[in-house]
Amino acid sequence: MTDQSADRPAGRRYSGRTPAERIQHRRTALLDAALELFGTRGYAAGSVKQLCGIAGLTERYFYESFRDREACLAALYDETTAGLRDRTLAALRTAGPDLGDVITAGLAAFIGFLTEDPRRARVVLIEVVGVSARMEQRRHGVLRDYAELVAGLWATARAEPLPERSRLTCVTIVGGVNHLLVDWLMDNRTTHPDDLVSVCAGVFAAVRATDPALANDR
């Protein structure tokens, strides 16, 4: 007697999709709804029922993909920050070789990704703040990764590791970029994104010129 289990389909197709594909499709619809709801009305004001209404799904399907509303926010944050990082890294790879040009290209990609859809900026910069200790750890991890990215760029330009003081400087300027974008959102987005890039690039250049370790890159 032979085992036929390997030949059995994973599940019936419906509308051309397998069960796994349908689950993924519903999850994507819920994340799109979360971007709209949390990115316009805010996380605190958004309910599971509202999310499902926007997605055109019943609550049963929400809990198929997410444990609770915070888990949905976390998934949206992870997805959005992954897209943000991909855009930034792609810009860094194609810029150069001058370090100032590399920094400016990275800033333009970073700021562009958030400002071209202010819902992304609101979720990443505002709606995740203070939700829970777990979410704060997630948010801190993203900011730390960007500080390490900047430190890595400068360390590569110097051809040696940065001293601790300069690494902390990178943490500071990444926090400054983050807050500038918060201010842009709270100020009804009156500043053109190109001006935000210019200001941030100027800050990076000033820090690079005044920090002896960063000024000595090669």
mmCIF file of the C-alpha atoms, coordinates in Angstrom:
data_MODEL
# 
_entry.id   MODEL 
# 
loop_
_atom_site.group_PDB 
_atom_site.id 
_atom_site.type_symbol 
_atom_site.label_atom_id 
_atom_site.label_alt_id 
_atom_site.label_comp_id 
_atom_site.label_asym_id 
_atom_site.label_entity_id 
_atom_site.label_seq_id 
_atom_site.pdbx_PDB_ins_code 
_atom_site.Cartn_x 
_atom_site.Cartn_y 
_atom_site.Cartn_z 
_atom_site.occupancy 
_atom_site.B_iso_or_equiv 
_atom_site.pdbx_formal_charge 
_atom_site.auth_seq_id 
_atom_site.auth_comp_id 
_atom_site.auth_asym_id 
_atom_site.auth_atom_id 
_atom_site.pdbx_PDB_model_num 
ATOM 1   C CA . MET A 1 1   ? 0.000   0.000  0.000  1.00 0.00 ? 1   MET A CA 1 
ATOM 2   C CA . THR A 1 2   ? 1.494   3.363  -1.013 1.00 0.00 ? 2   THR A CA 1 
ATOM 3   C CA . ASP A 1 3   ? 1.130   6.673  0.784  1.00 0.00 ? 3   ASP A CA 1 
ATOM 4   C CA . GLN A 1 4   ? -0.878  9.028  -1.427 1.00 0.00 ? 4   GLN A CA 1 
ATOM 5   C CA . SER A 1 5   ? -0.674  12.011 0.947  1.00 0.00 ? 5   SER A CA 1 
ATOM 6   C CA . ALA A 1 6   ? 2.072   13.704 -1.079 1.00 0.00 ? 6   ALA A CA 1 
ATOM 7   C CA . ASP A 1 7   ? -0.253  13.758 -4.080 1.00 0.00 ? 7   ASP A CA 1 
ATOM 8   C CA . ARG A 1 8   ? -3.161  15.384 -2.257 1.00 0.00 ? 8   ARG A CA 1 
ATOM 9   C CA . PRO A 1 9   ? -3.735  19.081 -2.923 1.00 0.00 ? 9   PRO A CA 1 
ATOM 10  C CA . ALA A 1 10  ? -3.154  21.482 -0.050 1.00 0.00 ? 10  ALA A CA 1 
ATOM 11  C CA . GLY A 1 11  ? -6.780  22.597 -0.320 1.00 0.00 ? 11  GLY A CA 1 
ATOM 12  C CA . ARG A 1 12  ? -9.480  23.492 -2.803 1.00 0.00 ? 12  ARG A CA 1 
ATOM 13  C CA . ARG A 1 13  ? -8.928  26.508 -4.974 1.00 0.00 ? 13  ARG A CA 1 
ATOM 14  C CA . TYR A 1 14  ? -11.553 29.219 -4.800 1.00 0.00 ? 14  TYR A CA 1 
ATOM 15  C CA . SER A 1 15  ? -11.512 32.107 -7.272 1.00 0.00 ? 15  SER A CA 1 
ATOM 16  C CA . GLY A 1 16  ? -8.182  30.808 -8.487 1.00 0.00 ? 16  GLY A CA 1 
ATOM 17  C CA . ARG A 1 17  ? -6.507  30.933 -5.051 1.00 0.00 ? 17  ARG A CA 1 
ATOM 18  C CA . THR A 1 18  ? -5.372  28.196 -2.682 1.00 0.00 ? 18  THR A CA 1 
ATOM 19  C CA . PRO A 1 19  ? -6.428  28.409 0.990  1.00 0.00 ? 19  PRO A CA 1 
ATOM 20  C CA . ALA A 1 20  ? -3.000  29.795 1.929  1.00 0.00 ? 20  ALA A CA 1 
ATOM 21  C CA . GLU A 1 21  ? -3.249  32.423 -0.801 1.00 0.00 ? 21  GLU A CA 1 
ATOM 22  C CA . ARG A 1 22  ? -6.721  33.425 0.403  1.00 0.00 ? 22  ARG A CA 1 
ATOM 23  C CA . ILE A 1 23  ? -5.425  33.837 3.961  1.00 0.00 ? 23  ILE A CA 1 
ATOM 24  C CA . GLN A 1 24  ? -2.572  35.999 2.694  1.00 0.00 ? 24  GLN A CA 1 
ATOM 25  C CA . HIS A 1 25  ? -4.979  38.036 0.571  1.00 0.00 ? 25  HIS A CA 1 
ATOM 26  C CA . ARG A 1 26  ? -7.198  38.709 3.601  1.00 0.00 ? 26  ARG A CA 1 
ATOM 27  C CA . ARG A 1 27  ? -4.175  39.613 5.734  1.00 0.00 ? 27  ARG A CA 1 
ATOM 28  C CA . THR A 1 28  ? -3.007  42.086 3.094  1.00 0.00 ? 28  THR A CA 1 
ATOM 29  C CA . ALA A 1 29  ? -6.487  43.621 2.937  1.00 0.00 ? 29  ALA A CA 1 
ATOM 30  C CA . LEU A 1 30  ? -6.487  44.051 6.724  1.00 0.00 ? 30  LEU A CA 1 
ATOM 31  C CA . LEU A 1 31  ? -3.048  45.690 6.696  1.00 0.00 ? 31  LEU A CA 1 
ATOM 32  C CA . ASP A 1 32  ? -4.203  48.048 3.937  1.00 0.00 ? 32  ASP A CA 1 
ATOM 33  C CA . ALA A 1 33  ? -7.212  48.871 6.095  1.00 0.00 ? 33  ALA A CA 1 
ATOM 34  C CA . ALA A 1 34  ? -4.960  49.416 9.120  1.00 0.00 ? 34  ALA A CA 1 
ATOM 35  C CA . LEU A 1 35  ? -2.813  51.855 7.157  1.00 0.00 ? 35  LEU A CA 1 
ATOM 36  C CA . GLU A 1 36  ? -5.922  53.808 6.232  1.00 0.00 ? 36  GLU A CA 1 
ATOM 37  C CA . LEU A 1 37  ? -7.519  53.707 9.688  1.00 0.00 ? 37  LEU A CA 1 
ATOM 38  C CA . PHE A 1 38  ? -4.460  54.160 11.905 1.00 0.00 ? 38  PHE A CA 1 
ATOM 39  C CA . GLY A 1 39  ? -2.817  56.524 9.431  1.00 0.00 ? 39  GLY A CA 1 
ATOM 40  C CA . THR A 1 40  ? -5.792  58.883 9.273  1.00 0.00 ? 40  THR A CA 1 
ATOM 41  C CA . ARG A 1 41  ? -7.936  58.549 12.401 1.00 0.00 ? 41  ARG A CA 1 
ATOM 42  C CA . GLY A 1 42  ? -5.249  57.100 14.674 1.00 0.00 ? 42  GLY A CA 1 
ATOM 43  C CA . TYR A 1 43  ? -4.604  53.829 16.473 1.00 0.00 ? 43  TYR A CA 1 
ATOM 44  C CA . ALA A 1 44  ? -6.468  54.759 19.660 1.00 0.00 ? 44  ALA A CA 1 
ATOM 45  C CA . ALA A 1 45  ? -9.597  55.681 17.716 1.00 0.00 ? 45  ALA A CA 1 
ATOM 46  C CA . GLY A 1 46  ? -9.590  52.598 15.496 1.00 0.00 ? 46  GLY A CA 1 
ATOM 47  C CA . SER A 1 47  ? -11.370 49.371 16.416 1.00 0.00 ? 47  SER A CA 1 
ATOM 48  C CA . VAL A 1 48  ? -11.234 45.840 15.049 1.00 0.00 ? 48  VAL A CA 1 
ATOM 49  C CA . LYS A 1 49  ? -14.789 46.321 13.783 1.00 0.00 ? 49  LYS A CA 1 
ATOM 50  C CA . GLN A 1 50  ? -13.751 49.435 11.855 1.00 0.00 ? 50  GLN A CA 1 
ATOM 51  C CA . LEU A 1 51  ? -10.736 47.654 10.389 1.00 0.00 ? 51  LEU A CA 1 
ATOM 52  C CA . CYS A 1 52  ? -12.911 44.815 9.186  1.00 0.00 ? 52  CYS A CA 1 
ATOM 53  C CA . GLY A 1 53  ? -15.440 47.221 7.736  1.00 0.00 ? 53  GLY A CA 1 
ATOM 54  C CA . ILE A 1 54  ? -12.754 48.965 5.668  1.00 0.00 ? 54  ILE A CA 1 
ATOM 55  C CA . ALA A 1 55  ? -11.297 45.622 4.570  1.00 0.00 ? 55  ALA A CA 1 
ATOM 56  C CA . GLY A 1 56  ? -14.732 44.205 3.746  1.00 0.00 ? 56  GLY A CA 1 
ATOM 57  C CA . LEU A 1 57  ? -14.173 41.195 6.019  1.00 0.00 ? 57  LEU A CA 1 
ATOM 58  C CA . THR A 1 58  ? -15.817 39.764 9.118  1.00 0.00 ? 58  THR A CA 1 
ATOM 59  C CA . GLU A 1 59  ? -14.055 39.834 12.475 1.00 0.00 ? 59  GLU A CA 1 
ATOM 60  C CA . ARG A 1 60  ? -13.527 36.092 12.223 1.00 0.00 ? 60  ARG A CA 1 
ATOM 61  C CA . TYR A 1 61  ? -10.985 36.754 9.487  1.00 0.00 ? 61  TYR A CA 1 
ATOM 62  C CA . PHE A 1 62  ? -9.223  39.429 11.522 1.00 0.00 ? 62  PHE A CA 1 
ATOM 63  C CA . TYR A 1 63  ? -8.441  36.891 14.245 1.00 0.00 ? 63  TYR A CA 1 
ATOM 64  C CA . GLU A 1 64  ? -7.329  34.430 11.602 1.00 0.00 ? 64  GLU A CA 1 
ATOM 65  C CA . SER A 1 65  ? -4.303  36.692 11.019 1.00 0.00 ? 65  SER A CA 1 
ATOM 66  C CA . PHE A 1 66  ? -3.852  38.751 14.190 1.00 0.00 ? 66  PHE A CA 1 
ATOM 67  C CA . ARG A 1 67  ? -4.076  38.046 17.906 1.00 0.00 ? 67  ARG A CA 1 
ATOM 68  C CA . ASP A 1 68  ? -5.404  41.520 18.654 1.00 0.00 ? 68  ASP A CA 1 
ATOM 69  C CA . ARG A 1 69  ? -5.374  45.111 17.421 1.00 0.00 ? 69  ARG A CA 1 
ATOM 70  C CA . GLU A 1 70  ? -1.839  45.745 18.688 1.00 0.00 ? 70  GLU A CA 1 
ATOM 71  C CA . ALA A 1 71  ? -0.564  42.717 16.769 1.00 0.00 ? 71  ALA A CA 1 
ATOM 72  C CA . CYS A 1 72  ? -2.074  44.242 13.639 1.00 0.00 ? 72  CYS A CA 1 
ATOM 73  C CA . LEU A 1 73  ? -0.366  47.565 14.349 1.00 0.00 ? 73  LEU A CA 1 
ATOM 74  C CA . ALA A 1 74  ? 2.938   45.769 14.941 1.00 0.00 ? 74  ALA A CA 1 
ATOM 75  C CA . ALA A 1 75  ? 2.636   43.913 11.634 1.00 0.00 ? 75  ALA A CA 1 
ATOM 76  C CA . LEU A 1 76  ? 1.845   47.169 9.829  1.00 0.00 ? 76  LEU A CA 1 
ATOM 77  C CA . TYR A 1 77  ? 4.806   48.875 11.511 1.00 0.00 ? 77  TYR A CA 1 
ATOM 78  C CA . ASP A 1 78  ? 7.134   46.021 10.561 1.00 0.00 ? 78  ASP A CA 1 
ATOM 79  C CA . GLU A 1 79  ? 5.928   46.030 6.967  1.00 0.00 ? 79  GLU A CA 1 
ATOM 80  C CA . THR A 1 80  ? 6.199   49.806 6.625  1.00 0.00 ? 80  THR A CA 1 
ATOM 81  C CA . THR A 1 81  ? 9.633   50.097 8.222  1.00 0.00 ? 81  THR A CA 1 
ATOM 82  C CA . ALA A 1 82  ? 10.878  47.201 6.068  1.00 0.00 ? 82  ALA A CA 1 
ATOM 83  C CA . GLY A 1 83  ? 9.787   49.124 2.970  1.00 0.00 ? 83  GLY A CA 1 
ATOM 84  C CA . LEU A 1 84  ? 11.422  52.248 4.366  1.00 0.00 ? 84  LEU A CA 1 
ATOM 85  C CA . ARG A 1 85  ? 14.711  50.433 4.953  1.00 0.00 ? 85  ARG A CA 1 
ATOM 86  C CA . ASP A 1 86  ? 14.653  48.797 1.518  1.00 0.00 ? 86  ASP A CA 1 
ATOM 87  C CA . ARG A 1 87  ? 14.139  52.170 -0.170 1.00 0.00 ? 87  ARG A CA 1 
ATOM 88  C CA . THR A 1 88  ? 16.921  53.763 1.873  1.00 0.00 ? 88  THR A CA 1 
ATOM 89  C CA . LEU A 1 89  ? 19.430  50.963 1.274  1.00 0.00 ? 89  LEU A CA 1 
ATOM 90  C CA . ALA A 1 90  ? 18.701  50.957 -2.462 1.00 0.00 ? 90  ALA A CA 1 
ATOM 91  C CA . ALA A 1 91  ? 19.473  54.678 -2.595 1.00 0.00 ? 91  ALA A CA 1 
ATOM 92  C CA . LEU A 1 92  ? 22.697  54.233 -0.628 1.00 0.00 ? 92  LEU A CA 1 
ATOM 93  C CA . ARG A 1 93  ? 23.871  51.482 -2.987 1.00 0.00 ? 93  ARG A CA 1 
ATOM 94  C CA . THR A 1 94  ? 23.455  53.626 -6.090 1.00 0.00 ? 94  THR A CA 1 
ATOM 95  C CA . ALA A 1 95  ? 24.876  56.884 -4.679 1.00 0.00 ? 95  ALA A CA 1 
ATOM 96  C CA . GLY A 1 96  ? 28.427  57.970 -4.258 1.00 0.00 ? 96  GLY A CA 1 
ATOM 97  C CA . PRO A 1 97  ? 31.293  57.788 -4.063 1.00 0.00 ? 97  PRO A CA 1 
ATOM 98  C CA . ASP A 1 98  ? 31.303  61.040 -2.074 1.00 0.00 ? 98  ASP A CA 1 
ATOM 99  C CA . LEU A 1 99  ? 30.048  60.431 1.469  1.00 0.00 ? 99  LEU A CA 1 
ATOM 100 C CA . GLY A 1 100 ? 28.021  63.647 1.464  1.00 0.00 ? 100 GLY A CA 1 
ATOM 101 C CA . ASP A 1 101 ? 26.213  62.506 -1.679 1.00 0.00 ? 101 ASP A CA 1 
ATOM 102 C CA . VAL A 1 102 ? 25.577  59.089 -0.142 1.00 0.00 ? 102 VAL A CA 1 
ATOM 103 C CA . ILE A 1 103 ? 24.091  60.647 3.010  1.00 0.00 ? 103 ILE A CA 1 
ATOM 104 C CA . THR A 1 104 ? 21.895  63.015 0.983  1.00 0.00 ? 104 THR A CA 1 
ATOM 105 C CA . ALA A 1 105 ? 20.639  60.175 -1.229 1.00 0.00 ? 105 ALA A CA 1 
ATOM 106 C CA . GLY A 1 106 ? 19.785  58.088 1.815  1.00 0.00 ? 106 GLY A CA 1 
ATOM 107 C CA . LEU A 1 107 ? 17.967  60.987 3.449  1.00 0.00 ? 107 LEU A CA 1 
ATOM 108 C CA . ALA A 1 108 ? 16.017  61.724 0.262  1.00 0.00 ? 108 ALA A CA 1 
ATOM 109 C CA . ALA A 1 109 ? 14.892  58.107 0.045  1.00 0.00 ? 109 ALA A CA 1 
ATOM 110 C CA . PHE A 1 110 ? 14.026  57.911 3.757  1.00 0.00 ? 110 PHE A CA 1 
ATOM 111 C CA . ILE A 1 111 ? 12.124  61.184 3.850  1.00 0.00 ? 111 ILE A CA 1 
ATOM 112 C CA . GLY A 1 112 ? 10.528  60.557 0.456  1.00 0.00 ? 112 GLY A CA 1 
ATOM 113 C CA . PHE A 1 113 ? 9.103   57.197 1.487  1.00 0.00 ? 113 PHE A CA 1 
ATOM 114 C CA . LEU A 1 114 ? 7.388   58.722 4.519  1.00 0.00 ? 114 LEU A CA 1 
ATOM 115 C CA . THR A 1 115 ? 6.254   62.013 3.022  1.00 0.00 ? 115 THR A CA 1 
ATOM 116 C CA . GLU A 1 116 ? 4.832   60.600 -0.214 1.00 0.00 ? 116 GLU A CA 1 
ATOM 117 C CA . ASP A 1 117 ? 2.167   58.869 1.888  1.00 0.00 ? 117 ASP A CA 1 
ATOM 118 C CA . PRO A 1 118 ? 1.645   60.753 5.183  1.00 0.00 ? 118 PRO A CA 1 
ATOM 119 C CA . ARG A 1 119 ? -0.276  57.755 6.535  1.00 0.00 ? 119 ARG A CA 1 
ATOM 120 C CA . ARG A 1 120 ? 3.020   55.872 6.632  1.00 0.00 ? 120 ARG A CA 1 
ATOM 121 C CA . ALA A 1 121 ? 4.662   58.726 8.494  1.00 0.00 ? 121 ALA A CA 1 
ATOM 122 C CA . ARG A 1 122 ? 1.856   58.914 11.040 1.00 0.00 ? 122 ARG A CA 1 
ATOM 123 C CA . VAL A 1 123 ? 1.981   55.181 11.761 1.00 0.00 ? 123 VAL A CA 1 
ATOM 124 C CA . VAL A 1 124 ? 5.784   55.008 11.979 1.00 0.00 ? 124 VAL A CA 1 
ATOM 125 C CA . LEU A 1 125 ? 6.399   58.275 13.838 1.00 0.00 ? 125 LEU A CA 1 
ATOM 126 C CA . ILE A 1 126 ? 3.331   58.845 16.008 1.00 0.00 ? 126 ILE A CA 1 
ATOM 127 C CA . GLU A 1 127 ? 0.805   56.026 16.330 1.00 0.00 ? 127 GLU A CA 1 
ATOM 128 C CA . VAL A 1 128 ? 3.243   53.407 17.653 1.00 0.00 ? 128 VAL A CA 1 
ATOM 129 C CA . VAL A 1 129 ? 4.597   55.704 20.378 1.00 0.00 ? 129 VAL A CA 1 
ATOM 130 C CA . GLY A 1 130 ? 3.615   54.680 23.904 1.00 0.00 ? 130 GLY A CA 1 
ATOM 131 C CA . VAL A 1 131 ? 1.316   51.836 22.856 1.00 0.00 ? 131 VAL A CA 1 
ATOM 132 C CA . SER A 1 132 ? 3.100   49.253 25.005 1.00 0.00 ? 132 SER A CA 1 
ATOM 133 C CA . ALA A 1 133 ? 6.548   48.324 26.295 1.00 0.00 ? 133 ALA A CA 1 
ATOM 134 C CA . ARG A 1 134 ? 6.812   45.745 23.529 1.00 0.00 ? 134 ARG A CA 1 
ATOM 135 C CA . MET A 1 135 ? 6.026   48.304 20.854 1.00 0.00 ? 135 MET A CA 1 
ATOM 136 C CA . GLU A 1 136 ? 8.517   50.742 22.357 1.00 0.00 ? 136 GLU A CA 1 
ATOM 137 C CA . GLN A 1 137 ? 11.206  48.060 22.079 1.00 0.00 ? 137 GLN A CA 1 
ATOM 138 C CA . ARG A 1 138 ? 10.266  47.569 18.439 1.00 0.00 ? 138 ARG A CA 1 
ATOM 139 C CA . ARG A 1 139 ? 10.421  51.305 17.759 1.00 0.00 ? 139 ARG A CA 1 
ATOM 140 C CA . HIS A 1 140 ? 13.722  51.692 19.590 1.00 0.00 ? 140 HIS A CA 1 
ATOM 141 C CA . GLY A 1 141 ? 15.165  48.827 17.575 1.00 0.00 ? 141 GLY A CA 1 
ATOM 142 C CA . VAL A 1 142 ? 14.333  50.571 14.296 1.00 0.00 ? 142 VAL A CA 1 
ATOM 143 C CA . LEU A 1 143 ? 15.899  53.866 15.431 1.00 0.00 ? 143 LEU A CA 1 
ATOM 144 C CA . ARG A 1 144 ? 18.966  52.021 16.705 1.00 0.00 ? 144 ARG A CA 1 
ATOM 145 C CA . ASP A 1 145 ? 19.351  50.220 13.381 1.00 0.00 ? 145 ASP A CA 1 
ATOM 146 C CA . TYR A 1 146 ? 19.391  53.546 11.537 1.00 0.00 ? 146 TYR A CA 1 
ATOM 147 C CA . ALA A 1 147 ? 21.960  54.960 13.955 1.00 0.00 ? 147 ALA A CA 1 
ATOM 148 C CA . GLU A 1 148 ? 24.130  51.905 13.314 1.00 0.00 ? 148 GLU A CA 1 
ATOM 149 C CA . LEU A 1 149 ? 23.627  52.333 9.573  1.00 0.00 ? 149 LEU A CA 1 
ATOM 150 C CA . VAL A 1 150 ? 24.890  55.915 9.740  1.00 0.00 ? 150 VAL A CA 1 
ATOM 151 C CA . ALA A 1 151 ? 27.768  54.895 11.983 1.00 0.00 ? 151 ALA A CA 1 
ATOM 152 C CA . GLY A 1 152 ? 28.652  52.159 9.510  1.00 0.00 ? 152 GLY A CA 1 
ATOM 153 C CA . LEU A 1 153 ? 28.757  54.627 6.618  1.00 0.00 ? 153 LEU A CA 1 
ATOM 154 C CA . TRP A 1 154 ? 31.080  56.912 8.520  1.00 0.00 ? 154 TRP A CA 1 
ATOM 155 C CA . ALA A 1 155 ? 33.218  54.028 9.755  1.00 0.00 ? 155 ALA A CA 1 
ATOM 156 C CA . THR A 1 156 ? 33.622  52.800 6.171  1.00 0.00 ? 156 THR A CA 1 
ATOM 157 C CA . ALA A 1 157 ? 34.639  56.293 5.052  1.00 0.00 ? 157 ALA A CA 1 
ATOM 158 C CA . ARG A 1 158 ? 37.250  56.414 7.852  1.00 0.00 ? 158 ARG A CA 1 
ATOM 159 C CA . ALA A 1 159 ? 38.356  52.827 7.188  1.00 0.00 ? 159 ALA A CA 1 
ATOM 160 C CA . GLU A 1 160 ? 38.201  52.158 10.929 1.00 0.00 ? 160 GLU A CA 1 
ATOM 161 C CA . PRO A 1 161 ? 35.548  51.810 13.665 1.00 0.00 ? 161 PRO A CA 1 
ATOM 162 C CA . LEU A 1 162 ? 34.010  54.915 15.190 1.00 0.00 ? 162 LEU A CA 1 
ATOM 163 C CA . PRO A 1 163 ? 34.797  55.839 18.806 1.00 0.00 ? 163 PRO A CA 1 
ATOM 164 C CA . GLU A 1 164 ? 31.880  55.569 21.238 1.00 0.00 ? 164 GLU A CA 1 
ATOM 165 C CA . ARG A 1 165 ? 31.326  59.330 21.366 1.00 0.00 ? 165 ARG A CA 1 
ATOM 166 C CA . SER A 1 166 ? 30.852  59.477 17.594 1.00 0.00 ? 166 SER A CA 1 
ATOM 167 C CA . ARG A 1 167 ? 28.494  56.487 17.687 1.00 0.00 ? 167 ARG A CA 1 
ATOM 168 C CA . LEU A 1 168 ? 26.359  58.369 20.219 1.00 0.00 ? 168 LEU A CA 1 
ATOM 169 C CA . THR A 1 169 ? 26.436  61.349 17.891 1.00 0.00 ? 169 THR A CA 1 
ATOM 170 C CA . CYS A 1 170 ? 24.869  59.131 15.219 1.00 0.00 ? 170 CYS A CA 1 
ATOM 171 C CA . VAL A 1 171 ? 22.103  58.167 17.649 1.00 0.00 ? 171 VAL A CA 1 
ATOM 172 C CA . THR A 1 172 ? 21.491  61.867 18.295 1.00 0.00 ? 172 THR A CA 1 
ATOM 173 C CA . ILE A 1 173 ? 21.208  62.946 14.672 1.00 0.00 ? 173 ILE A CA 1 
ATOM 174 C CA . VAL A 1 174 ? 18.939  60.023 13.747 1.00 0.00 ? 174 VAL A CA 1 
ATOM 175 C CA . GLY A 1 175 ? 16.673  61.085 16.610 1.00 0.00 ? 175 GLY A CA 1 
ATOM 176 C CA . GLY A 1 176 ? 16.757  64.617 15.235 1.00 0.00 ? 176 GLY A CA 1 
ATOM 177 C CA . VAL A 1 177 ? 15.636  63.483 11.779 1.00 0.00 ? 177 VAL A CA 1 
ATOM 178 C CA . ASN A 1 178 ? 12.848  61.483 13.396 1.00 0.00 ? 178 ASN A CA 1 
ATOM 179 C CA . HIS A 1 179 ? 11.605  64.476 15.373 1.00 0.00 ? 179 HIS A CA 1 
ATOM 180 C CA . LEU A 1 180 ? 11.828  66.818 12.384 1.00 0.00 ? 180 LEU A CA 1 
ATOM 181 C CA . LEU A 1 181 ? 9.406   64.541 10.551 1.00 0.00 ? 181 LEU A CA 1 
ATOM 182 C CA . VAL A 1 182 ? 7.119   64.455 13.585 1.00 0.00 ? 182 VAL A CA 1 
ATOM 183 C CA . ASP A 1 183 ? 7.139   68.258 13.549 1.00 0.00 ? 183 ASP A CA 1 
ATOM 184 C CA . TRP A 1 184 ? 6.370   68.201 9.806  1.00 0.00 ? 184 TRP A CA 1 
ATOM 185 C CA . LEU A 1 185 ? 3.321   66.032 10.453 1.00 0.00 ? 185 LEU A CA 1 
ATOM 186 C CA . MET A 1 186 ? 2.095   68.051 13.423 1.00 0.00 ? 186 MET A CA 1 
ATOM 187 C CA . ASP A 1 187 ? 2.591   71.293 11.483 1.00 0.00 ? 187 ASP A CA 1 
ATOM 188 C CA . ASN A 1 188 ? 0.153   70.122 8.791  1.00 0.00 ? 188 ASN A CA 1 
ATOM 189 C CA . ARG A 1 189 ? 2.941   69.234 6.360  1.00 0.00 ? 189 ARG A CA 1 
ATOM 190 C CA . THR A 1 190 ? 3.605   72.818 5.293  1.00 0.00 ? 190 THR A CA 1 
ATOM 191 C CA . THR A 1 191 ? 7.322   72.297 4.584  1.00 0.00 ? 191 THR A CA 1 
ATOM 192 C CA . HIS A 1 192 ? 8.305   70.808 1.232  1.00 0.00 ? 192 HIS A CA 1 
ATOM 193 C CA . PRO A 1 193 ? 10.072  67.434 1.602  1.00 0.00 ? 193 PRO A CA 1 
ATOM 194 C CA . ASP A 1 194 ? 13.048  68.726 -0.411 1.00 0.00 ? 194 ASP A CA 1 
ATOM 195 C CA . ASP A 1 195 ? 13.587  71.347 2.280  1.00 0.00 ? 195 ASP A CA 1 
ATOM 196 C CA . LEU A 1 196 ? 13.491  68.648 4.957  1.00 0.00 ? 196 LEU A CA 1 
ATOM 197 C CA . VAL A 1 197 ? 16.185  66.726 3.086  1.00 0.00 ? 197 VAL A CA 1 
ATOM 198 C CA . SER A 1 198 ? 18.284  69.859 2.741  1.00 0.00 ? 198 SER A CA 1 
ATOM 199 C CA . VAL A 1 199 ? 18.043  70.682 6.444  1.00 0.00 ? 199 VAL A CA 1 
ATOM 200 C CA . CYS A 1 200 ? 18.931  67.140 7.488  1.00 0.00 ? 200 CYS A CA 1 
ATOM 201 C CA . ALA A 1 201 ? 21.843  66.946 5.052  1.00 0.00 ? 201 ALA A CA 1 
ATOM 202 C CA . GLY A 1 202 ? 23.111  70.228 6.480  1.00 0.00 ? 202 GLY A CA 1 
ATOM 203 C CA . VAL A 1 203 ? 22.971  68.807 10.002 1.00 0.00 ? 203 VAL A CA 1 
ATOM 204 C CA . PHE A 1 204 ? 24.916  65.722 8.932  1.00 0.00 ? 204 PHE A CA 1 
ATOM 205 C CA . ALA A 1 205 ? 27.515  67.899 7.194  1.00 0.00 ? 205 ALA A CA 1 
ATOM 206 C CA . ALA A 1 206 ? 27.882  70.171 10.242 1.00 0.00 ? 206 ALA A CA 1 
ATOM 207 C CA . VAL A 1 207 ? 28.313  67.224 12.591 1.00 0.00 ? 207 VAL A CA 1 
ATOM 208 C CA . ARG A 1 208 ? 30.815  65.646 10.238 1.00 0.00 ? 208 ARG A CA 1 
ATOM 209 C CA . ALA A 1 209 ? 32.820  68.875 10.157 1.00 0.00 ? 209 ALA A CA 1 
ATOM 210 C CA . THR A 1 210 ? 32.906  69.410 13.916 1.00 0.00 ? 210 THR A CA 1 
ATOM 211 C CA . ASP A 1 211 ? 33.429  65.875 15.211 1.00 0.00 ? 211 ASP A CA 1 
ATOM 212 C CA . PRO A 1 212 ? 37.185  65.132 14.866 1.00 0.00 ? 212 PRO A CA 1 
ATOM 213 C CA . ALA A 1 213 ? 36.572  61.411 14.316 1.00 0.00 ? 213 ALA A CA 1 
ATOM 214 C CA . LEU A 1 214 ? 34.007  62.028 11.584 1.00 0.00 ? 214 LEU A CA 1 
ATOM 215 C CA . ALA A 1 215 ? 35.948  64.861 9.977  1.00 0.00 ? 215 ALA A CA 1 
ATOM 216 C CA . ASN A 1 216 ? 38.911  62.564 9.401  1.00 0.00 ? 216 ASN A CA 1 
ATOM 217 C CA . ASP A 1 217 ? 37.175  60.204 6.989  1.00 0.00 ? 217 ASP A CA 1 
ATOM 218 C CA . ARG A 1 218 ? 39.074  59.364 3.859  1.00 0.00 ? 218 ARG A CA 1 
# 
